[in-house]
């Protein structure tokens, strides 16, 4: 299928992973020689770490010719770090994975087999997720079901950003410069032939998760708002339904007034006011999410700022 030796780029977003870097590199040193038919490029993107992550990576890059390191001027976020690594990757094939070894590098060999058989995207599906709480597992499953029901694209369940992409997918992804990134959704949106590969996800080798509940909620909200206008449509239907109910209630009140039937109205009045007020605030909040994203996008700021580069 391929006339010349191609290059595979491995992209790792890194944020405060000092405790993982040594074990990660030991694993990669054993793994890289097994990719016999490809040249290898490794890109580590330090997302404004406050520990010694960049220092350790820079030392390794000075010793290893195929390791390249990017350091952001501040923390721009996991999805932006992935974007920067993919932007700078020169490989014919680009693989994104986490630096905490929850994504096994050895699975890349199976991904490359699918690529050689014609796949443009090979996404890793988690059969099991060791080291994660039941709440995180169930909330992730619920999120993907809701997102797929509301959006006009299909994002595979139980997937993360661990995936292989061909050069034409990477080039297509590079044209999408929206500021609120949801990379796995963008990869699904560009299309091409996409196939799954299944694996059991290991727990982190060291350190703490970089996705606490607050970031999980923000990430889910970005995915939903970026790929669906259904929340706006739901708000419209709720508003329409309440308007119909209000119209019926007005007719009832007028009828009671005309027939001289009086009744204590404070409780019902307060319930109506509070319910309508809550719905209005919720609707304004939904509108605000979309308007805020449009506002940030119109600024046309760069997605990230690079402070240092090593190995390029």
C-alpha positions as protocol buffer text, in pm:
chain_id: "A"
residue {
  index: 1
  type: UNK
  ca { x: 0 y: 0 z: 0 }
}
residue {
  index: 2
  type: UNK
  ca { x: 284 y: 241 z: 83 }
}
residue {
  index: 3
  type: UNK
  ca { x: 579 y: 294 z: -151 }
}
residue {
  index: 4
  type: UNK
  ca { x: 813 y: 452 z: 106 }
}
residue {
  index: 5
  type: UNK
  ca { x: 878 y: 444 z: 475 }
}
residue {
  index: 6
  type: UNK
  ca { x: 629 y: 666 z: 650 }
}
residue {
  index: 7
  type: UNK
  ca { x: 651 y: 857 z: 977 }
}
residue {
  index: 8
  type: UNK
  ca { x: 423 y: 809 z: 1276 }
}
residue {
  index: 9
  type: UNK
  ca { x: 396 y: 1104 z: 1517 }
}
residue {
  index: 10
  type: UNK
  ca { x: 305 y: 1029 z: 1878 }
}
residue {
  index: 11
  type: UNK
  ca { x: 150 y: 1334 z: 2049 }
}
residue {
  index: 12
  type: UNK
  ca { x: 132 y: 1358 z: 2429 }
}
residue {
  index: 13
  type: UNK
  ca { x: -35 y: 1649 z: 2614 }
}
residue {
  index: 14
  type: UNK
  ca { x: 144 y: 1695 z: 2947 }
}
residue {
  index: 15
  type: UNK
  ca { x: 31 y: 1889 z: 3252 }
}
residue {
  index: 16
  type: UNK
  ca { x: 208 y: 1841 z: 3585 }
}
residue {
  index: 17
  type: UNK
  ca { x: 312 y: 1484 z: 3501 }
}
residue {
  index: 18
  type: UNK
  ca { x: 653 y: 1492 z: 3669 }
}
residue {
  index: 19
  type: UNK
  ca { x: 573 y: 1170 z: 3854 }
}
residue {
  index: 20
  type: UNK
  ca { x: 485 y: 987 z: 3530 }
}
residue {
  index: 21
  type: UNK
  ca { x: 754 y: 1101 z: 3287 }
}
residue {
  index: 22
  type: UNK
  ca { x: 1025 y: 855 z: 3393 }
}
residue {
  index: 23
  type: UNK
  ca { x: 797 y: 550 z: 3360 }
}
residue {
  index: 24
  type: UNK
  ca { x: 645 y: 684 z: 3039 }
}
residue {
  index: 25
  type: UNK
  ca { x: 984 y: 720 z: 2878 }
}
residue {
  index: 26
  type: UNK
  ca { x: 1097 y: 375 z: 2991 }
}
residue {
  index: 27
  type: UNK
  ca { x: 788 y: 231 z: 2824 }
}
residue {
  index: 28
  type: UNK
  ca { x: 841 y: 432 z: 2506 }
}
residue {
  index: 29
  type: UNK
  ca { x: 1206 y: 327 z: 2479 }
}
residue {
  index: 30
  type: UNK
  ca { x: 1091 y: -34 z: 2471 }
}
residue {
  index: 31
  type: UNK
  ca { x: 803 y: 36 z: 2236 }
}
residue {
  index: 32
  type: UNK
  ca { x: 954 y: 260 z: 1967 }
}
residue {
  index: 33
  type: UNK
  ca { x: 1191 y: -8 z: 1824 }
}
residue {
  index: 34
  type: UNK
  ca { x: 891 y: -236 z: 1764 }
}
residue {
  index: 35
  type: UNK
  ca { x: 754 y: 6 z: 1501 }
}
residue {
  index: 36
  type: UNK
  ca { x: 985 y: -142 z: 1242 }
}
residue {
  index: 37
  type: UNK
  ca { x: 820 y: -13 z: 924 }
}
residue {
  index: 38
  type: UNK
  ca { x: 787 y: 351 z: 1030 }
}
residue {
  index: 39
  type: UNK
  ca { x: 1007 y: 638 z: 1134 }
}
residue {
  index: 40
  type: UNK
  ca { x: 900 y: 778 z: 1471 }
}
residue {
  index: 41
  type: UNK
  ca { x: 847 y: 1132 z: 1596 }
}
residue {
  index: 42
  type: UNK
  ca { x: 738 y: 1202 z: 1953 }
}
residue {
  index: 43
  type: UNK
  ca { x: 591 y: 1541 z: 2045 }
}
residue {
  index: 44
  type: UNK
  ca { x: 534 y: 1631 z: 2410 }
}
residue {
  index: 45
  type: UNK
  ca { x: 323 y: 1942 z: 2471 }
}
residue {
  index: 46
  type: UNK
  ca { x: 374 y: 2091 z: 2817 }
}
residue {
  index: 47
  type: UNK
  ca { x: 49 y: 2273 z: 2895 }
}
residue {
  index: 48
  type: UNK
  ca { x: 197 y: 2527 z: 3137 }
}
residue {
  index: 49
  type: UNK
  ca { x: 304 y: 2278 z: 3402 }
}
residue {
  index: 50
  type: UNK
  ca { x: 407 y: 2417 z: 3740 }
}
residue {
  index: 51
  type: UNK
  ca { x: 627 y: 2119 z: 3833 }
}
residue {
  index: 52
  type: UNK
  ca { x: 948 y: 1992 z: 3668 }
}
residue {
  index: 53
  type: UNK
  ca { x: 773 y: 1832 z: 3369 }
}
residue {
  index: 54
  type: UNK
  ca { x: 926 y: 2062 z: 3109 }
}
residue {
  index: 55
  type: UNK
  ca { x: 1272 y: 2042 z: 3261 }
}
residue {
  index: 56
  type: UNK
  ca { x: 1267 y: 1661 z: 3250 }
}
residue {
  index: 57
  type: UNK
  ca { x: 1131 y: 1653 z: 2896 }
}
residue {
  index: 58
  type: UNK
  ca { x: 1385 y: 1909 z: 2774 }
}
residue {
  index: 59
  type: UNK
  ca { x: 1668 y: 1697 z: 2915 }
}
residue {
  index: 60
  type: UNK
  ca { x: 1538 y: 1392 z: 2732 }
}
residue {
  index: 61
  type: UNK
  ca { x: 1494 y: 1588 z: 2409 }
}
residue {
  index: 62
  type: UNK
  ca { x: 1861 y: 1687 z: 2424 }
}
residue {
  index: 63
  type: UNK
  ca { x: 1953 y: 1319 z: 2418 }
}
residue {
  index: 64
  type: UNK
  ca { x: 1690 y: 1172 z: 2185 }
}
residue {
  index: 65
  type: UNK
  ca { x: 1676 y: 1303 z: 1826 }
}
residue {
  index: 66
  type: UNK
  ca { x: 1314 y: 1203 z: 1761 }
}
residue {
  index: 67
  type: UNK
  ca { x: 1173 y: 1369 z: 2075 }
}
residue {
  index: 68
  type: UNK
  ca { x: 1036 y: 1724 z: 2043 }
}
residue {
  index: 69
  type: UNK
  ca { x: 895 y: 1935 z: 2324 }
}
residue {
  index: 70
  type: UNK
  ca { x: 662 y: 2235 z: 2316 }
}
residue {
  index: 71
  type: UNK
  ca { x: 602 y: 2452 z: 2622 }
}
residue {
  index: 72
  type: UNK
  ca { x: 302 y: 2684 z: 2647 }
}
residue {
  index: 73
  type: UNK
  ca { x: 330 y: 3028 z: 2805 }
}
residue {
  index: 74
  type: UNK
  ca { x: 51 y: 2924 z: 3044 }
}
residue {
  index: 75
  type: UNK
  ca { x: -210 y: 2654 z: 3090 }
}
residue {
  index: 76
  type: UNK
  ca { x: -439 y: 2661 z: 2785 }
}
residue {
  index: 77
  type: UNK
  ca { x: -613 y: 2329 z: 2850 }
}
residue {
  index: 78
  type: UNK
  ca { x: -589 y: 1964 z: 2750 }
}
residue {
  index: 79
  type: UNK
  ca { x: -775 y: 1998 z: 2420 }
}
residue {
  index: 80
  type: UNK
  ca { x: -561 y: 2293 z: 2313 }
}
residue {
  index: 81
  type: UNK
  ca { x: -245 y: 2097 z: 2398 }
}
residue {
  index: 82
  type: UNK
  ca { x: -364 y: 1814 z: 2174 }
}
residue {
  index: 83
  type: UNK
  ca { x: -432 y: 2068 z: 1899 }
}
residue {
  index: 84
  type: UNK
  ca { x: -83 y: 2215 z: 1925 }
}
residue {
  index: 85
  type: UNK
  ca { x: 81 y: 1874 z: 1906 }
}
residue {
  index: 86
  type: UNK
  ca { x: -126 y: 1773 z: 1605 }
}
residue {
  index: 87
  type: UNK
  ca { x: -53 y: 2109 z: 1439 }
}
residue {
  index: 88
  type: UNK
  ca { x: 323 y: 2056 z: 1470 }
}
residue {
  index: 89
  type: UNK
  ca { x: 327 y: 1685 z: 1389 }
}
residue {
  index: 90
  type: UNK
  ca { x: 500 y: 1609 z: 1058 }
}
residue {
  index: 91
  type: UNK
  ca { x: 405 y: 1241 z: 1040 }
}
residue {
  index: 92
  type: UNK
  ca { x: 198 y: 1066 z: 777 }
}
residue {
  index: 93
  type: UNK
  ca { x: 13 y: 919 z: 1073 }
}
residue {
  index: 94
  type: UNK
  ca { x: -58 y: 1099 z: 1403 }
}
residue {
  index: 95
  type: UNK
  ca { x: -150 y: 922 z: 1727 }
}
residue {
  index: 96
  type: UNK
  ca { x: -276 y: 1112 z: 2031 }
}
residue {
  index: 97
  type: UNK
  ca { x: -250 y: 956 z: 2376 }
}
residue {
  index: 98
  type: UNK
  ca { x: -223 y: 1058 z: 2741 }
}
residue {
  index: 99
  type: UNK
  ca { x: 110 y: 1078 z: 2925 }
}
residue {
  index: 100
  type: UNK
  ca { x: -9 y: 891 z: 3235 }
}
residue {
  index: 101
  type: UNK
  ca { x: 11 y: 549 z: 3060 }
}
residue {
  index: 102
  type: UNK
  ca { x: -361 y: 488 z: 3086 }
}
residue {
  index: 103
  type: UNK
  ca { x: -340 y: 462 z: 2707 }
}
residue {
  index: 104
  type: UNK
  ca { x: -100 y: 174 z: 2628 }
}
residue {
  index: 105
  type: UNK
  ca { x: 155 y: 267 z: 2357 }
}
residue {
  index: 106
  type: UNK
  ca { x: 166 y: -97 z: 2243 }
}
residue {
  index: 107
  type: UNK
  ca { x: -187 y: -62 z: 2103 }
}
residue {
  index: 108
  type: UNK
  ca { x: -48 y: 170 z: 1835 }
}
residue {
  index: 109
  type: UNK
  ca { x: 81 y: -136 z: 1647 }
}
residue {
  index: 110
  type: UNK
  ca { x: -274 y: -266 z: 1608 }
}
residue {
  index: 111
  type: UNK
  ca { x: -389 y: 82 z: 1506 }
}
residue {
  index: 112
  type: UNK
  ca { x: -127 y: 92 z: 1233 }
}
residue {
  index: 113
  type: UNK
  ca { x: -251 y: -241 z: 1102 }
}
residue {
  index: 114
  type: UNK
  ca { x: -600 y: -92 z: 1059 }
}
residue {
  index: 115
  type: UNK
  ca { x: -446 y: 216 z: 895 }
}
residue {
  index: 116
  type: UNK
  ca { x: -259 y: -1 z: 646 }
}
residue {
  index: 117
  type: UNK
  ca { x: -590 y: -170 z: 568 }
}
residue {
  index: 118
  type: UNK
  ca { x: -746 y: 163 z: 469 }
}
residue {
  index: 119
  type: UNK
  ca { x: -873 y: 327 z: 789 }
}
residue {
  index: 120
  type: UNK
  ca { x: -822 y: 702 z: 828 }
}
residue {
  index: 121
  type: UNK
  ca { x: -913 y: 712 z: 1197 }
}
residue {
  index: 122
  type: UNK
  ca { x: -868 y: 433 z: 1449 }
}
residue {
  index: 123
  type: UNK
  ca { x: -1025 y: 526 z: 1783 }
}
residue {
  index: 124
  type: UNK
  ca { x: -966 y: 330 z: 2102 }
}
residue {
  index: 125
  type: UNK
  ca { x: -1279 y: 210 z: 2283 }
}
residue {
  index: 126
  type: UNK
  ca { x: -1247 y: 128 z: 2654 }
}
residue {
  index: 127
  type: UNK
  ca { x: -1377 y: -218 z: 2742 }
}
residue {
  index: 128
  type: UNK
  ca { x: -1299 y: -151 z: 3107 }
}
residue {
  index: 129
  type: UNK
  ca { x: -1171 y: 151 z: 3299 }
}
residue {
  index: 130
  type: UNK
  ca { x: -958 y: 47 z: 3593 }
}
residue {
  index: 131
  type: UNK
  ca { x: -891 y: 298 z: 3867 }
}
residue {
  index: 132
  type: UNK
  ca { x: -1198 y: 511 z: 3791 }
}
residue {
  index: 133
  type: UNK
  ca { x: -1494 y: 562 z: 4021 }
}
residue {
  index: 134
  type: UNK
  ca { x: -1840 y: 423 z: 3936 }
}
residue {
  index: 135
  type: UNK
  ca { x: -1970 y: 781 z: 3923 }
}
residue {
  index: 136
  type: UNK
  ca { x: -1718 y: 879 z: 3655 }
}
residue {
  index: 137
  type: UNK
  ca { x: -1794 y: 570 z: 3448 }
}
residue {
  index: 138
  type: UNK
  ca { x: -2173 y: 614 z: 3465 }
}
residue {
  index: 139
  type: UNK
  ca { x: -2159 y: 990 z: 3406 }
}
residue {
  index: 140
  type: UNK
  ca { x: -1937 y: 939 z: 3100 }
}
residue {
  index: 141
  type: UNK
  ca { x: -2179 y: 681 z: 2958 }
}
residue {
  index: 142
  type: UNK
  ca { x: -2475 y: 912 z: 3018 }
}
residue {
  index: 143
  type: UNK
  ca { x: -2292 y: 1204 z: 2856 }
}
residue {
  index: 144
  type: UNK
  ca { x: -2223 y: 1019 z: 2530 }
}
residue {
  index: 145
  type: UNK
  ca { x: -2580 y: 892 z: 2509 }
}
residue {
  index: 146
  type: UNK
  ca { x: -2721 y: 1242 z: 2561 }
}
residue {
  index: 147
  type: UNK
  ca { x: -2472 y: 1400 z: 2318 }
}
residue {
  index: 148
  type: UNK
  ca { x: -2543 y: 1147 z: 2042 }
}
residue {
  index: 149
  type: UNK
  ca { x: -2917 y: 1188 z: 2088 }
}
residue {
  index: 150
  type: UNK
  ca { x: -2900 y: 1568 z: 2067 }
}
residue {
  index: 151
  type: UNK
  ca { x: -2625 y: 1625 z: 1809 }
}
residue {
  index: 152
  type: UNK
  ca { x: -2621 y: 1561 z: 1436 }
}
residue {
  index: 153
  type: UNK
  ca { x: -2299 y: 1358 z: 1447 }
}
residue {
  index: 154
  type: UNK
  ca { x: -2223 y: 1025 z: 1611 }
}
residue {
  index: 155
  type: UNK
  ca { x: -1943 y: 1018 z: 1867 }
}
residue {
  index: 156
  type: UNK
  ca { x: -1853 y: 661 z: 1973 }
}
residue {
  index: 157
  type: UNK
  ca { x: -1929 y: 566 z: 2333 }
}
residue {
  index: 158
  type: UNK
  ca { x: -1651 y: 499 z: 2584 }
}
residue {
  index: 159
  type: UNK
  ca { x: -1382 y: 671 z: 2379 }
}
residue {
  index: 160
  type: UNK
  ca { x: -1131 y: 937 z: 2472 }
}
residue {
  index: 161
  type: UNK
  ca { x: -875 y: 1122 z: 2265 }
}
residue {
  index: 162
  type: UNK
  ca { x: -657 y: 812 z: 2220 }
}
residue {
  index: 163
  type: UNK
  ca { x: -674 y: 763 z: 1844 }
}
residue {
  index: 164
  type: UNK
  ca { x: -478 y: 736 z: 1522 }
}
residue {
  index: 165
  type: UNK
  ca { x: -539 y: 983 z: 1239 }
}
residue {
  index: 166
  type: UNK
  ca { x: -414 y: 977 z: 882 }
}
residue {
  index: 167
  type: UNK
  ca { x: -252 y: 1285 z: 729 }
}
residue {
  index: 168
  type: UNK
  ca { x: -566 y: 1386 z: 540 }
}
residue {
  index: 169
  type: UNK
  ca { x: -766 y: 1378 z: 862 }
}
residue {
  index: 170
  type: UNK
  ca { x: -498 y: 1585 z: 1037 }
}
residue {
  index: 171
  type: UNK
  ca { x: -502 y: 1837 z: 752 }
}
residue {
  index: 172
  type: UNK
  ca { x: -882 y: 1862 z: 768 }
}
residue {
  index: 173
  type: UNK
  ca { x: -867 y: 1902 z: 1146 }
}
residue {
  index: 174
  type: UNK
  ca { x: -615 y: 2184 z: 1103 }
}
residue {
  index: 175
  type: UNK
  ca { x: -872 y: 2393 z: 919 }
}
residue {
  index: 176
  type: UNK
  ca { x: -1108 y: 2388 z: 1219 }
}
residue {
  index: 177
  type: UNK
  ca { x: -990 y: 2666 z: 1450 }
}
residue {
  index: 178
  type: UNK
  ca { x: -1281 y: 2706 z: 1690 }
}
residue {
  index: 179
  type: UNK
  ca { x: -1165 y: 2826 z: 2030 }
}
residue {
  index: 180
  type: UNK
  ca { x: -1377 y: 2592 z: 2244 }
}
residue {
  index: 181
  type: UNK
  ca { x: -1221 y: 2260 z: 2143 }
}
residue {
  index: 182
  type: UNK
  ca { x: -1379 y: 1916 z: 2166 }
}
residue {
  index: 183
  type: UNK
  ca { x: -1126 y: 1718 z: 1966 }
}
residue {
  index: 184
  type: UNK
  ca { x: -1298 y: 1378 z: 1960 }
}
residue {
  index: 185
  type: UNK
  ca { x: -1612 y: 1547 z: 1829 }
}
residue {
  index: 186
  type: UNK
  ca { x: -1417 y: 1735 z: 1563 }
}
residue {
  index: 187
  type: UNK
  ca { x: -1251 y: 1414 z: 1446 }
}
residue {
  index: 188
  type: UNK
  ca { x: -1593 y: 1250 z: 1414 }
}
residue {
  index: 189
  type: UNK
  ca { x: -1725 y: 1555 z: 1229 }
}
residue {
  index: 190
  type: UNK
  ca { x: -1457 y: 1553 z: 954 }
}
residue {
  index: 191
  type: UNK
  ca { x: -1563 y: 1202 z: 852 }
}
residue {
  index: 192
  type: UNK
  ca { x: -1348 y: 959 z: 646 }
}
residue {
  index: 193
  type: UNK
  ca { x: -1326 y: 590 z: 730 }
}
residue {
  index: 194
  type: UNK
  ca { x: -1322 y: 545 z: 1107 }
}
residue {
  index: 195
  type: UNK
  ca { x: -1290 y: 210 z: 1285 }
}
residue {
  index: 196
  type: UNK
  ca { x: -1279 y: 110 z: 1654 }
}
residue {
  index: 197
  type: UNK
  ca { x: -1020 y: -88 z: 1843 }
}
residue {
  index: 198
  type: UNK
  ca { x: -1090 y: -219 z: 2194 }
}
residue {
  index: 199
  type: UNK
  ca { x: -867 y: -217 z: 2500 }
}
residue {
  index: 200
  type: UNK
  ca { x: -872 y: -229 z: 2879 }
}
residue {
  index: 201
  type: UNK
  ca { x: -770 y: 106 z: 3022 }
}
residue {
  index: 202
  type: UNK
  ca { x: -515 y: 91 z: 3303 }
}
residue {
  index: 203
  type: UNK
  ca { x: -510 y: 321 z: 3606 }
}
residue {
  index: 204
  type: UNK
  ca { x: -266 y: 611 z: 3617 }
}
residue {
  index: 205
  type: UNK
  ca { x: 91 y: 504 z: 3693 }
}
residue {
  index: 206
  type: UNK
  ca { x: 137 y: 804 z: 3926 }
}
residue {
  index: 207
  type: UNK
  ca { x: -5 y: 1144 z: 4012 }
}
residue {
  index: 208
  type: UNK
  ca { x: -363 y: 1269 z: 4027 }
}
residue {
  index: 209
  type: UNK
  ca { x: -628 y: 1298 z: 3760 }
}
residue {
  index: 210
  type: UNK
  ca { x: -630 y: 1625 z: 3566 }
}
residue {
  index: 211
  type: UNK
  ca { x: -1007 y: 1602 z: 3516 }
}
residue {
  index: 212
  type: UNK
  ca { x: -1184 y: 1665 z: 3848 }
}
residue {
  index: 213
  type: UNK
  ca { x: -1563 y: 1705 z: 3854 }
}
residue {
  index: 214
  type: UNK
  ca { x: -1555 y: 2076 z: 3769 }
}
residue {
  index: 215
  type: UNK
  ca { x: -1347 y: 2019 z: 3455 }
}
residue {
  index: 216
  type: UNK
  ca { x: -1556 y: 1717 z: 3360 }
}
residue {
  index: 217
  type: UNK
  ca { x: -1873 y: 1928 z: 3368 }
}
residue {
  index: 218
  type: UNK
  ca { x: -1707 y: 2206 z: 3165 }
}
residue {
  index: 219
  type: UNK
  ca { x: -1577 y: 1956 z: 2912 }
}
residue {
  index: 220
  type: UNK
  ca { x: -1919 y: 1795 z: 2874 }
}
residue {
  index: 221
  type: UNK
  ca { x: -2081 y: 2136 z: 2831 }
}
residue {
  index: 222
  type: UNK
  ca { x: -1830 y: 2228 z: 2560 }
}
residue {
  index: 223
  type: UNK
  ca { x: -1906 y: 1906 z: 2375 }
}
residue {
  index: 224
  type: UNK
  ca { x: -2281 y: 1956 z: 2394 }
}
residue {
  index: 225
  type: UNK
  ca { x: -2284 y: 2323 z: 2295 }
}
residue {
  index: 226
  type: UNK
  ca { x: -2023 y: 2278 z: 2020 }
}
residue {
  index: 227
  type: UNK
  ca { x: -2211 y: 2004 z: 1838 }
}
residue {
  index: 228
  type: UNK
  ca { x: -2578 y: 2064 z: 1905 }
}
residue {
  index: 229
  type: UNK
  ca { x: -2836 y: 2342 z: 1894 }
}
residue {
  index: 230
  type: UNK
  ca { x: -3087 y: 2116 z: 2068 }
}
residue {
  index: 231
  type: UNK
  ca { x: -3064 y: 2304 z: 2402 }
}
residue {
  index: 232
  type: UNK
  ca { x: -3188 y: 2616 z: 2220 }
}
residue {
  index: 233
  type: UNK
  ca { x: -3467 y: 2417 z: 2059 }
}
residue {
  index: 234
  type: UNK
  ca { x: -3562 y: 2263 z: 2393 }
}
residue {
  index: 235
  type: UNK
  ca { x: -3575 y: 2608 z: 2550 }
}
residue {
  index: 236
  type: UNK
  ca { x: -3811 y: 2719 z: 2271 }
}
residue {
  index: 237
  type: UNK
  ca { x: -4040 y: 2420 z: 2324 }
}
residue {
  index: 238
  type: UNK
  ca { x: -4045 y: 2471 z: 2700 }
}
residue {
  index: 239
  type: UNK
  ca { x: -4130 y: 2837 z: 2647 }
}
residue {
  index: 240
  type: UNK
  ca { x: -4407 y: 2743 z: 2404 }
}
residue {
  index: 241
  type: UNK
  ca { x: -4551 y: 2484 z: 2642 }
}
residue {
  index: 242
  type: UNK
  ca { x: -4551 y: 2725 z: 2935 }
}
residue {
  index: 243
  type: UNK
  ca { x: -4716 y: 2991 z: 2720 }
}
residue {
  index: 244
  type: UNK
  ca { x: -4997 y: 2749 z: 2639 }
}
residue {
  index: 245
  type: UNK
  ca { x: -5036 y: 2660 z: 3008 }
}
residue {
  index: 246
  type: UNK
  ca { x: -5035 y: 3028 z: 3100 }
}
residue {
  index: 247
  type: UNK
  ca { x: -5304 y: 3099 z: 2840 }
}
residue {
  index: 248
  type: UNK
  ca { x: -5523 y: 2821 z: 2979 }
}
residue {
  index: 249
  type: UNK
  ca { x: -5469 y: 2946 z: 3333 }
}
residue {
  index: 250
  type: UNK
  ca { x: -5564 y: 3300 z: 3231 }
}
residue {
  index: 251
  type: UNK
  ca { x: -5890 y: 3168 z: 3085 }
}
residue {
  index: 252
  type: UNK
  ca { x: -5960 y: 2984 z: 3411 }
}
residue {
  index: 253
  type: UNK
  ca { x: -5895 y: 3296 z: 3619 }
}
residue {
  index: 254
  type: UNK
  ca { x: -6118 y: 3510 z: 3399 }
}
residue {
  index: 255
  type: UNK
  ca { x: -6393 y: 3248 z: 3415 }
}
residue {
  index: 256
  type: UNK
  ca { x: -6375 y: 3237 z: 3796 }
}
residue {
  index: 257
  type: UNK
  ca { x: -6384 y: 3617 z: 3812 }
}
residue {
  index: 258
  type: UNK
  ca { x: -6688 y: 3636 z: 3585 }
}
residue {
  index: 259
  type: UNK
  ca { x: -6876 y: 3378 z: 3795 }
}
residue {
  index: 260
  type: UNK
  ca { x: -6780 y: 3560 z: 4117 }
}
residue {
  index: 261
  type: UNK
  ca { x: -6587 y: 3268 z: 4258 }
}
residue {
  index: 262
  type: UNK
  ca { x: -6303 y: 3386 z: 4475 }
}
residue {
  index: 263
  type: UNK
  ca { x: -6020 y: 3178 z: 4614 }
}
residue {
  index: 264
  type: UNK
  ca { x: -5691 y: 3247 z: 4791 }
}
residue {
  index: 265
  type: UNK
  ca { x: -5441 y: 3311 z: 4511 }
}
residue {
  index: 266
  type: UNK
  ca { x: -5111 y: 3383 z: 4688 }
}
residue {
  index: 267
  type: UNK
  ca { x: -4969 y: 3027 z: 4674 }
}
residue {
  index: 268
  type: UNK
  ca { x: -5064 y: 2964 z: 4312 }
}
residue {
  index: 269
  type: UNK
  ca { x: -4936 y: 3307 z: 4212 }
}
residue {
  index: 270
  type: UNK
  ca { x: -4597 y: 3250 z: 4378 }
}
residue {
  index: 271
  type: UNK
  ca { x: -4564 y: 2904 z: 4223 }
}
residue {
  index: 272
  type: UNK
  ca { x: -4632 y: 3046 z: 3878 }
}
residue {
  index: 273
  type: UNK
  ca { x: -4389 y: 3336 z: 3925 }
}
residue {
  index: 274
  type: UNK
  ca { x: -4110 y: 3118 z: 4061 }
}
residue {
  index: 275
  type: UNK
  ca { x: -4156 y: 2852 z: 3793 }
}
residue {
  index: 276
  type: UNK
  ca { x: -4162 y: 3103 z: 3509 }
}
residue {
  index: 277
  type: UNK
  ca { x: -3871 y: 3296 z: 3658 }
}
residue {
  index: 278
  type: UNK
  ca { x: -3661 y: 2979 z: 3685 }
}
residue {
  index: 279
  type: UNK
  ca { x: -3739 y: 2877 z: 3327 }
}
residue {
  index: 280
  type: UNK
  ca { x: -3653 y: 3225 z: 3201 }
}
residue {
  index: 281
  type: UNK
  ca { x: -3320 y: 3229 z: 3383 }
}
residue {
  index: 282
  type: UNK
  ca { x: -3236 y: 2882 z: 3254 }
}
residue {
  index: 283
  type: UNK
  ca { x: -3320 y: 2988 z: 2898 }
}
residue {
  index: 284
  type: UNK
  ca { x: -3111 y: 3304 z: 2930 }
}
residue {
  index: 285
  type: UNK
  ca { x: -2824 y: 3090 z: 3057 }
}
residue {
  index: 286
  type: UNK
  ca { x: -2848 y: 2859 z: 2753 }
}
residue {
  index: 287
  type: UNK
  ca { x: -2849 y: 3160 z: 2523 }
}
residue {
  index: 288
  type: UNK
  ca { x: -2553 y: 3301 z: 2713 }
}
residue {
  index: 289
  type: UNK
  ca { x: -2348 y: 2986 z: 2654 }
}
residue {
  index: 290
  type: UNK
  ca { x: -2390 y: 3013 z: 2278 }
}
residue {
  index: 291
  type: UNK
  ca { x: -2345 y: 3391 z: 2266 }
}
residue {
  index: 292
  type: UNK
  ca { x: -2035 y: 3370 z: 2486 }
}
residue {
  index: 293
  type: UNK
  ca { x: -1876 y: 3121 z: 2249 }
}
residue {
  index: 294
  type: UNK
  ca { x: -1955 y: 3341 z: 1951 }
}
residue {
  index: 295
  type: UNK
  ca { x: -1802 y: 3636 z: 2135 }
}
residue {
  index: 296
  type: UNK
  ca { x: -1479 y: 3447 z: 2208 }
}
residue {
  index: 297
  type: UNK
  ca { x: -1459 y: 3317 z: 1851 }
}
residue {
  index: 298
  type: UNK
  ca { x: -1498 y: 3665 z: 1698 }
}
residue {
  index: 299
  type: UNK
  ca { x: -1188 y: 3784 z: 1888 }
}
residue {
  index: 300
  type: UNK
  ca { x: -986 y: 3557 z: 1657 }
}
residue {
  index: 301
  type: UNK
  ca { x: -711 y: 3511 z: 1915 }
}
residue {
  index: 302
  type: UNK
  ca { x: -455 y: 3234 z: 1863 }
}
residue {
  index: 303
  type: UNK
  ca { x: -551 y: 2908 z: 2030 }
}
residue {
  index: 304
  type: UNK
  ca { x: -221 y: 2894 z: 2220 }
}
residue {
  index: 305
  type: UNK
  ca { x: 110 y: 3074 z: 2270 }
}
residue {
  index: 306
  type: UNK
  ca { x: 435 y: 2879 z: 2267 }
}
residue {
  index: 307
  type: UNK
  ca { x: 702 y: 2988 z: 2514 }
}
residue {
  index: 308
  type: UNK
  ca { x: 975 y: 2733 z: 2438 }
}
residue {
  index: 309
  type: UNK
  ca { x: 1051 y: 2461 z: 2184 }
}
residue {
  index: 310
  type: UNK
  ca { x: 1311 y: 2187 z: 2205 }
}
residue {
  index: 311
  type: UNK
  ca { x: 1410 y: 1950 z: 1926 }
}
residue {
  index: 312
  type: UNK
  ca { x: 1230 y: 2119 z: 1636 }
}
